[in-house]
Amino acid sequence: MATPPLSTAAQTFGERVRAQRHELGLSQEQLADECGLHWTFVGQVERGRRNISLHNILKLADALKIDPAELVRGLQAPSNE
């Protein structure tokens, strides 16, 4: 059974990361190499299963060639979902 996302915000963030990665034509492994993270971590982020730190948001945004604000714009903190 698949583990559900941590929150709607984590799920949306991950969807944005995946969409931008696809737009750039990168695999999870390539993105992970670009930002110095493990590819399994990138996969967990994309599935909304990680509560990602500010530093990792910045690393991902840099590797994705996108303003970090685009990844978090409009997201709301979970309210005991």
C-alpha positions in Angstrom: 0.0 0.0 0.0 1.4 3.4 -1.0 2.2 5.9 1.7 0.0 9.0 1.4 1.6 12.5 1.1 2.4 14.3 4.3 0.0 17.2 3.4 -1.6 18.9 0.5 1.2 21.4 0.6 3.9 18.7 0.4 2.0 17.0 -2.5 1.6 20.3 -4.4 5.2 21.2 -3.9 6.3 17.8 -5.2 4.0 18.1 -8.2 5.7 21.4 -9.0 9.1 19.9 -8.7 8.2 17.0 -11.0 6.6 19.2 -13.6 9.6 21.5 -13.8 12.0 18.5 -13.9 10.0 17.0 -16.8 10.0 20.4 -18.5 13.8 20.4 -18.4 13.9 16.8 -19.5 15.8 15.5 -16.4 15.5 12.2 -14.7 15.2 12.1 -10.9 18.8 10.9 -10.8 20.0 13.8 -13.0 18.2 16.3 -10.8 19.6 14.7 -7.7 23.1 14.9 -9.1 22.6 18.6 -10.0 21.6 19.6 -6.5 23.6 17.2 -4.4 20.7 15.2 -3.0 20.0 11.4 -3.2 17.7 10.4 -6.0 15.4 8.5 -3.5 15.0 11.8 -1.6 14.0 13.6 -4.8 11.4 10.8 -5.4 10.0 11.2 -1.9 9.8 15.0 -2.4 7.9 14.6 -5.6 5.5 12.2 -4.0 4.9 14.6 -1.1 6.4 12.3 1.5 9.1 14.6 2.7 8.9 17.7 4.8 11.7 19.5 3.0 14.1 22.1 4.5 14.7 25.6 3.3 18.2 24.7 2.1 16.9 21.8 0.1 14.2 23.9 -1.5 16.9 26.3 -2.6 19.1 23.5 -3.9 16.2 22.1 -5.9 15.1 25.4 -7.3 18.7 26.2 -8.4 19.0 22.9 -10.2 15.5 23.4 -11.7 16.5 26.9 -12.9 13.4 28.3 -11.2 12.8 31.0 -8.5 12.2 29.1 -5.2 9.0 31.2 -4.8 7.5 29.4 -7.7 7.7 26.2 -5.9 6.0 27.4 -2.7 3.7 30.2 -3.9 0.2 29.9 -2.4 1.0 26.8 -0.3 -0.6 26.8 3.2 0.8 25.1 6.3 -1.1 22.0 7.2 -3.8 22.4 9.8 -3.7 19.0 11.4 -4.6 17.3 8.1 
